[in-house]
Amino acid sequence: MDALVADVVIVGFGAAGACAALEAADAGADVVIVERFAGGGASAVSGGIVYAGGGTRQQLDAGVDDSVDAMYAYLRLETGDVVSEATLRRFCEGSREMITWLEDNGVPFEGSLCPYKTSYPSDDHYLYYSGSESAGGFRDAAKPGPRGHRVKGPGTSGKMLMARLKAAVRARGIRVLTQTTARTLIRDDEGRVTGLIADTLSDAPAGVRAQHQRFAQYAAKPGIYIPSLRRSLHRRVERFERAHGRELRISARRGVVLAAGGFIADREMVREHAPAYRGGLPLGTSADDGSGIRMGVEAGAATGELGRISAWRFVTPPSAFLGGIIVDAEGRRVIDESRYGAAIGEKLIEDHGSKGWLLVDAPIVAEARRDGRKQSQWFQWLQLRYLLRRGRVVGATLGEVARKAGIALEGLKASVEAYHGAVDPMGKPAEFARRLENPPFSLIDISVRPNLGYPTPMLTLGGLVVDEETGAVRSTAGEPIPGLYAAGRTAVGICSRSYVSGLSLADCVFSGRRAGINSALAQGVLDKNENVF
């Protein structure tokens, strides 16, 4: 068996792994990254949104007045007690510096503020309200602020984020072992993690490596949109790995950081921990198979929040759709429609049998047709076209449209009447509310089910329990496991209870940097002993 030695070994080369590697290297550690494919992970296929506030340069450029206290108060409501108040406060207080740190590592941002509420802005805008900041209840607890900092790049800009982070890693001279799959952790007699065993294609024929990389790339995109294609391509990837993999032992003098993503690609784990969350589109890559979490568990780690899955049911763009109401099969109102799409998805799945329809009238449809294209990315525009065509039934009266959709008319009438009252019972702010009184009426099916025309992206939020000061993985007894750290969606973090756009990537940066520097500081790599996060 071949062997390598490093101070810090990092499993996974997405945003969390890259940030961990950069901090560990800057702290003087010799770092090796172990990456199953070519790097990027779910971060590269993401929207490239980083949640930050408290007065970032981009907010100031846009004329936005935001504070750390407002950001903290909002996130306290969103995240609950998934992390301590001290950790959440530290995250908020450090978010301005986080954006600056990313910029120093080549990641571009811009303060062009989106003037309308959307789930993801067009290429004209790179700062927006990316969560439920303006929704009912939240705006009463904290002054709303646009904190979705989109990496400056065309389309879904996660690819730009990872291109720049990968370039920063290369500039540090950090070793990256691509096409190398971590299999199991190595522990000494005292239970300390001292390295890992991996399988690598480094000695495979060039043609095999090229095909492995190509199939893995296509499985990520366009495979993310076509699950059957992803599964077929991934089976070919696995065949290459079985036939040509060579075992490699990698020793870690200081620590191992697990940053291997979540487990949305492992359908058995999803069924075990969140059986209601079926029919969604796995958001990530085929490497989001829970392998990092399983390796931690095999080493005695505790897990948390594994039942938490974010399921996105966005009704914007276009922003006009915020004026409608979402109802279930009984015609009952579901939620304040200005809430973030993951809150809508959770409500539909948990309380309404995954069934939901958006009721709108003729002026809203006309406005949606007028503004939909200019407010959308290409994939959002295709989804809107689907919703306005195949996903919609139309009726001259509420009775007719309810009959066509199979919705209880009495419940629908009651929901509309309550919506037209002086105060919306769901708390939707008046600026988003519209009277629904101009026929024809439309009911647009937004139910959660397998649907390529209008998919429900899903990602897992739970993972290994970590020490919030250091990122060290905790055992089932509550004690840190020596030599083992975790970050990103492999770990319980800021967004493990509730998700809004940008919070996962921000947590990857926050937790990745924390794990990287603390693993480098282990056993006196430097004279400095205090934790900087």
N, C-alpha and C positions, 0 to 999 in steps of 0.2 A: 504494500500500500504506500503510495506517495504521500508526502507530508509537506505542509507549509506552516510557518509560524508568524504571528503578528501580535501586536499589543491588543488591538480591538478587532473583532470579527463581526461584521454586520450582515445579517441575512435580509436581502431585499434591497432593490435599488429604485424605489419610488421616492416620493418627496420625503417621507420620514427617514428612510435609509440614507438618502443623500445628505440631508441636514445633519444627521448623526455623524456621518463620515466627515463632513466639513468641520464640525466642532471638535471631534476627536483629533483630527489631524492638526487643527490650529492649536490644540492643547499639547502638541508634541508627540502624539501617539503614532505608531506605525499601524496603518489601517488596511484591512482587506474587506472588500464587499463581495458577497456571494450572491449571484443573481441567476435565476433559472433561465431567463431569456436574454434580451438585449438591454434591459433597463427601461424604466419609465413607469411600469405597473399601472394601477388604476389612476394614478395621478396624471399620467400622460393622456388618458382618454377622458379626463374630467373637463369641466368648464374652466378650470384655472382660476377659480375664485378663492381669495384669501380674506377671511373675516377679520377686520381690524378697525380700530376707532380711537377715540380720545384725542383727535386732533392730528391725524396723519397729514403729511404734506399734500397728498391728493385731496383730502377733505378741505384743507385750507385753500388750495387752488380753486376748488369749486365753490368757495364761500360758505362752507358748512361749519356750523358751530356745534362741535361734539365734545363730550367730556368722558373721562374714564368712569366717573360715577354713573353717568347715563348708560354707558355700555355695560357696566357691571350689573346695574339694576335690571336691565332687559335680559341679559343672559342668565341672571339668577332665576328669573321666571321660566326661561326656556329649559335650562339644564337641571333644575331642581337641586338635589343634593348629591348628584353623581360624583362631583368632586367637592372638596372642602371650600369654604368661603375664602380661605387664604390662597388656595391654588387658583381659584377663579379670579380673584383680585390680582394676583401676580400675572396671570395671563392678560388681563385687561390693561394693567399698567405697562406691560411690556410690548403691547401690540404695535405701538408706533415704531419702536426700535426694531421689531420683527420685520416690518416692511422695509425699513432702512437697511437692515442686514441682508434681506433678499436682494434689494437693489445693488448693494455692494458686491453681491455675488452674481450680478448680471441680469437679474430678473426685472423687466420693465413694467412700470405701472403708469397710470395717467388719471388725472382728476376730471375727466369729462363726465358730468353728472347726467344720468338718465332722467328725463323729466316726467316719466310715467311709471306706474308700477308694473313690473314684469317678473317673470321667473328667470329670465336671462336676457341681457341687453343685446341689441344689434351692434354691429361693428362701429357705430357712431359713438358708443358710450362705454366707459370702463369703470364707473363708480355708480352704485345703485343700492336701493333698499332691498337687500337680498333675503330678508326674513319676514317676521311678523311685526316688525317695529311699529308700523303704522296701524296695525289692526286694533280692534276693540279690546280694551283691558290693558294691553301692553303699552299703548300710547299714554294711558293714564298713569302708569307706574314709572315710566321713563321717557324723557324727551326722545322722539324718534331721530335716528341718524342713519344716513346711507353708509354702510360699513362693508358692503361687498366690493372688494378691490379686485377687479378682473385684470389678470396679467395682459399686458398690451400685445395683442396678436390677433390675427384674423380667425374667425370661426371659434370653435371651442378651444380656448387657449391653454389648456393643460399641456399640450404638446410643446408650447413655447416655454412654459415653466420648467418642464423637465429637460428641454434642450439646454437651457441656461444653467440649471443645476448640474447636469452631467458635465458641461464644459468646465464649471468651477471645480468639480471633483477631479477632472483630468488635469487641470492647471495645478492642483496641489500634488500631483504625482501619486495619488491614491490608487492602489491596485484594485482592479475590478475583474473578478472571475465570472465572465458571462457564460451562459449555457452550462451552469453548474448548479445542481440542486441539493440543498441542505436536506439531510435525511434524519439525523439524530444528534442530540447533544452528547458531549463527553463530560463525565463527572468524575472527580477523584473520590477517594475513600471517605472524605468528610462531606461530600455532597456538593462541593464547589464545581461550577461549570468551567471547564478548562479548554473547551473547543467544540468542534463538531466534525461529523463525518458526512461527506457529500459525494455525489456522483457527478463527474464532469465529462463533457464531450471534447475537452481540449485536444485529445489525441485522435479524435475521429477524423475520417477523410474530409477534405475541404467541401466536397459536394454534399456530404451528410450534414455538416454544420450549416451550410447555406440553406438547405431545404428545411432543417429544423428551425432556423431563424425566420424563414419566409412563412412557414405554416403558423408559427407562433404569432407573427405580426398580423397575418390575416385573421387569425382567431380572435385577436384583440379588436381589430377593426378591418373589415365590416362585421366580423363575427359577433360583436356586441349587439348588433341589431337583429341578427339571425341566429338564434340559439342552436338550431340544428346544424348549421354550418360550423359554428364554434365547436360543437361536440365532435363533429367529424374530423376537423382539422386537429383538434387536441389529441384524438386517438392516434393520429399519425405522429404527432410530436412524441407521445409516450412510447411508441414503437421504436423510434430512433434512440430514445434515452435507454430503453431496455437493451437494445442490441449493441449500442456503442459506448455506453457509459463506463467510466473507469472510477474506481473508488479513490477518494482523496481525503486525507486526514488534515484538518486545519487546527492548530493549537492557538489558543488565545491567552496571552500573558495576563491581561487585565480583565477582559470581559467579552461576552457575546451579546449583541443587540439584535433582538428579533423584531424585524420591521417588514414582515412578509405579507401584509395586507389582511383582509378579513376572510370570511368563509362563504360568501354568497354563491360561489361557483360549486360548492359542495352541497348538492341537493339533500343528501342524507342528514347533514348537520342542520340545514335549514328546517327540514321536517321534524327533527328531534327537538329543536329549541324554539321554533316559531312556526308551528304547523299551519296557522291561518294565512301566512304570507306565501301564497302560491300564485302562480300565474303572472308573476312580475318578470321584468327584464333584468337579469343579473348585471349590475353596474360594476364593472371592473374587468379583470382579465381572468383567464382560466387558472392563473396562479393564485387567485383569491380563493383557495381551496381549504383554508383553515390549517395548513401545514405548520405555520409558525405557532399557532395556538396549541396544536397537538404536541409539538415538541416541548413547549413549556409545561403542558400538563404531565407529560411523561417524566419531566424533571421535578414534579411535585408542586407545580404552580396552581394557584387558585384562579378561578375565572369569575367574571361578572357581566351582567347585562347581555348575556348571549341571546336572550329572547327579544332584544330590541333590534328591529329592522326598520329602516327608513324607506317608505314606499311613496313615491311622488305622484300626486294627482294635481297637476297644474292646470288652471283655467286661464292663465295669461301666458303669453300674449294671445289675443289683443286685450288691452286694458279695459275695453268696453264690457267684457264678460264679467267683470267685478260687479256690475249692476244687476246681474241675475241672481237667482237663488238656487242652491243645491238641495235637492230633495231625494228621499229614498222611495222604495216601492210603495210605501203607504202614504206617500205625499208629505211626509214629515220633513221639516227643515233639518239639515245635517250640521252646519257650522257657519260661522262668519266667513264669507267667501274671500275676504281680504287676508285671511290667514295664509301662512306658507303652505306650499303644496304637500309637504310631508305630513303636516297636521291634518289636512283634508284626507290624504290617503289613509292615515291611521284611523281616523274617525269612521270612514267608510268600511274598513276591514273589521275593526273591533266592535262597532256598534250597529252596523247596517248591512251585514251580510255581503259586503264588498259591492253593493249595488248603489248607484247614484246617477242622477240626471240634473243637468243645469237648465233651469227654466229662464228663457229670455223672450223678449218681444221683438217686433219688427224694427224699431229704431236701433236696438242694440245689435241686431244682426247686420243692419246696414252699416253701422259704424265699424263693426268687426271686419266686414268685407273691405271697407275703405282703408282702415289703418293696419289690418293684419299683416300685410306684406312688409311695410316699412318698419314695423315694430319687431320683426321676427328674423331669426336665423333660418337657414334653409330648412332644417329639420322641423322647426316650429311651424313654419309655413305649410309644410306637407301635412303635419298633424291637424292644423286648422282646416285645411281643405277637406281632410277626411271627416272631421267633426261636422262641418257644414254640409257635407254631402251624405255619406253613408251613416254617419253617427247621429243624424237628426231626423226627428219626425215633426211635422208641422200641422197645426190645426187652426181653424178660424175662431174657435172658442177654447177655453180651458178644458171643457168637457171632451171636445174632439181630440185635442192633443194628448190628454190623459189616457183616453181610450186607446189611441194608437201606440202609446208607449207602455201600456199595461200598468198604469199607476192609479192608485185609489183617488178618485176625484174629490171626495169630501176632505181628505187630508190635504190635498193640493190647494183647494180653495181656502182652507183654514190657514195654511202657511202663507199664501199670498196676502190674505186679509191682515194677518199679524205683521207682515213685512211692510205693509202700507200704513201701519199705525205710527203714532208720534215717535215712538222709540222702538228700534229694531230689537226683538227679543234675543237675537244672537249677538247683539252688541256691535254690529257692523257700523263703522263711522259714516256719518251722513254724506261725506264727500264721495263715497263709493256707491251709495244706495241710489236706486232708480225705481220709479213707479213702473210696474209691469201692466200696462193697460192698453197697449196699441197692438191689435192683432195684425197679421197672424202670429200665433204663439209657437215657440219651438221648445222641444225638450231634447237636449243633447245628451247622449249616453256617455257618462264618464266612469262607468263601472270598472272595477279592477278585475281584469281577466286577460288571458293571452290574446294580444291584439297588436299586430305589427303596425297597423295604421295609427294607433294611439296607445303606445306601450306604457307600462308603469315601471319605471326604473326603480330598482331596489338595491340597497347595500346594507351590510351588517354593521352594527355599532359597538357590540361588546367584544370582549377579549380577555387577556390576562390581567389580573389585578396587579397594579404596580404601586410602589412607594411614590407618593406625589412630590416628594422633595428631590428624589434622585432618579426616578424611572426604573429602579431595581424591581424585578418581579418578586411578588410575595408568594410564599408557600401557602398551602391550605391551613397551616397553623398560624399564618399571619406574619411570619418572619421573612425578611429578604433572603432570596436564594443567592448565595455568593457567586459573583461572576456572571449573573444573568440580568439583562435589561430588556425592555420592550417599548415600542413606540408605534404611533400611527394606529391603524385599525386592528393591529394585533393586540393592542392594549386597551384597557378601559381608560377613557379620557374625557375631555371637555364635552364632546358631542355624543357620548355613549348613551344618554337618556333621550335627547331630542336633537334633531338636525335641522339646520338652515344652511342655505348655500354659502360656502366658504368656510364653514366651521370645521369641517373635517380636514381640509388642507391646512388651515391655521393650526389645528391641533397636531397635525403631522409635523409642522415646522417647530412648534413649541415642544412637543414631547420628543421629537427626534433630536433637537439640540440638547435637551435636558439629558437624554440617555447617552448621547455622544460624549459630552464633556464629563459627565460623572463616571462613565466607564473608563475614560482616559485618565481620570484622576485616581482611579482605584489603585491601591497598594503603593501610593506615593510616586506615581509617574511624574508628578510635579511636586514642588514644595508647598503649593497652595492647596489647602484642604477644604475651604468653605465651598458651599454649593452656590452657583451664580444664578440659579433659576428658582 
